Amino acid sequence: MMQSRKIFKDYYEFLFGDHKQWFLSGTMPNTVISQLEDAKVFKRKNGPLVFWHEYRNYLEFLDKINASPSPYSHEIQIKFTKLTDRFLTIANLFEQNIVEKEIVKFRRSFIECIRDFLNKSKYINRALNKPRGYPGDYLVFENLYDGLITSKGIGRYFDIFALNDLLSQSIINRKNKMKDLIKKNIDGLNKKLITILNVGCGSCREVEELLNEHNFINKKICFDFIDQDTEAIKFAKRKLGKFSKERQFTFFQTSALQLFGFGDRGGLVLNKKYDMIYSIGVVDYFLDNVLEKFIAYYSSHLNRGGTLIFAICSNIENRTYAPMVWFYDWYIYLRNPQDAIGIANTTFSLSNICIVWEKNRQIFFVNCRKK
Ligand SMILES: C[S@@+](CC[C@H](N)C(=O)[O-])C[C@H]1O[C@@H](n2cnc3c(N)ncnc32)[C@H](O)[C@@H]1O
């Protein structure tokens, strides 16, 4: 980590050479410190100084915790969460000083400075190192939904911070809200046989919880699931196995994009229609043109009166996503509801599109009905 810190320092100096004097001495005028909370001043001139000051303090704090032999303490956790939140807020403001093409490189260079600490958190380790080859695999989400804190030392402080921050809580809300929306759809359908497709199903957690909580007497529900990840499918099959007597589950291991013409042709052809198609935690990785095709393709697989629902991470408060980019090296496209409606409107008429938010209003659902 020492070498990474040196690289980060050189990189910082390369980007903000004008502030070399403060940067090297580590002393910052009180006037600058007192302006810390003033975002306008921060952006105009003192951002780099404030960030560097914050970075040094934060690292010093982490080094101390890591070196300390004392057992986990709630008081330290409160301080840890406060300082980590503060660091991320400053970093989020500060990055507005950095030219676009340097931002990701700069954040990654920062991550290397604390990677050994981040790796000690089992939750962050998986999110950061991406053992399935893509960000946000089924186990990252299972760990989040379970809120299991199993790490030791500094990892435990990071675990608790990461599992409780606003974004994590909003993702849990998203899963719960999705469960409500599925239930509402099932209840609203006056049919004996209901067909539902989940695109990018991961561990199928919302379905498992839904079926644990409701038995939908007199309704035959067939769930189809699509996911690219064989391990996720294996895991989900095992979890849903206990319901397989009363419910029908079909899994397709394929890319949801390949179905509508991105990547290699061939493979699965979807020849069924559904009453409901939904997707959570997937379209945030798509460019607008891909999302547009996604909507058009899956809407063509809806029965008349059927519903397409997909969740989108909102760009209204981008500070919410600071842990993702500064700690987990995890990138998604953020959107606002108006843009999302505009994209959905290429397939659905405006009167058939509505927006629903999860409780924290960080993630919303685009709910489209086929006439
Ligand atoms: C962020 S996880 C969300 C899982 C689950 N929907 C949830 O909310 O807990 C995304 C899942 O979608 C799958 N996925 C992502 N992009 C995909 C694609 N283009 N085709 C099929 N599956 C995809 C991943 O393999 C992963 O299991």
The ligand as a Tripos MOL2 file, in Angstrom:
@<TRIPOS>MOLECULE
LIG
   27    29     1     0     0
SMALL
NO_CHARGES

@<TRIPOS>ATOM
      1 C1        -27.0970   -6.5680   -9.8830 C.3       1 LIG1
      2 S1        -27.5550   -8.2420  -10.0040 S.3       1 LIG1
      3 C2        -29.2330   -8.1470   -9.5230 C.3       1 LIG1
      4 C3        -29.8170   -9.4680   -9.2200 C.3       1 LIG1
      5 C4        -31.2850   -9.4420   -8.7900 C.3       1 LIG1
      6 N1        -32.1400   -8.9840   -9.8550 N.3       1 LIG1
      7 C5        -31.4590   -8.5690   -7.5620 C.2       1 LIG1
      8 O1        -31.8900   -7.4350   -7.6960 O.co2     1 LIG1
      9 O2        -31.1120   -9.0500   -6.4800 O.co2     1 LIG1
     10 C6        -27.6200   -8.4010  -11.7180 C.3       1 LIG1
     11 C7        -27.8590   -9.7980  -12.2280 C.3       1 LIG1
     12 O3        -28.1810   -9.6750  -13.5900 O.3       1 LIG1
     13 C8        -27.3850  -10.5140  -14.3590 C.3       1 LIG1
     14 N2        -27.1420   -9.8250  -15.6320 N.ar      1 LIG1
     15 C9        -26.5390   -8.6270  -15.8020 C.ar      1 LIG1
     16 N3        -26.5110   -8.2990  -17.0870 N.ar      1 LIG1
     17 C10       -27.1060   -9.3280  -17.7480 C.ar      1 LIG1
     18 C11       -27.3750   -9.5940  -19.1050 C.ar      1 LIG1
     19 N4        -27.0200   -8.7310  -20.0530 N.pl3     1 LIG1
     20 N5        -27.9930  -10.7420  -19.4100 N.ar      1 LIG1
     21 C12       -28.3710  -11.6310  -18.4700 C.ar      1 LIG1
     22 N6        -28.1240  -11.4380  -17.1600 N.ar      1 LIG1
     23 C13       -27.5180  -10.2940  -16.8140 C.ar      1 LIG1
     24 C14       -26.1300  -10.7610  -13.5600 C.3       1 LIG1
     25 O4        -25.5440  -12.0010  -13.9020 O.3       1 LIG1
     26 C15       -26.6420  -10.7050  -12.1420 C.3       1 LIG1
     27 O5        -27.0160  -11.9680  -11.6710 O.3       1 LIG1
@<TRIPOS>BOND
     1     1     2 1
     2     2     3 1
     3     2    10 1
     4     3     4 1
     5     4     5 1
     6     5     6 1
     7     5     7 1
     8     7     8 2
     9     7     9 1
    10    10    11 1
    11    11    12 1
    12    11    26 1
    13    12    13 1
    14    13    14 1
    15    13    24 1
    16    14    15 ar
    17    14    23 ar
    18    15    16 ar
    19    16    17 ar
    20    17    18 ar
    21    17    23 ar
    22    18    19 1
    23    18    20 ar
    24    20    21 ar
    25    21    22 ar
    26    22    23 ar
    27    24    25 1
    28    24    26 1
    29    26    27 1
@<TRIPOS>SUBSTRUCTURE
     1 LIG1         1 GROUP 0 **** ****
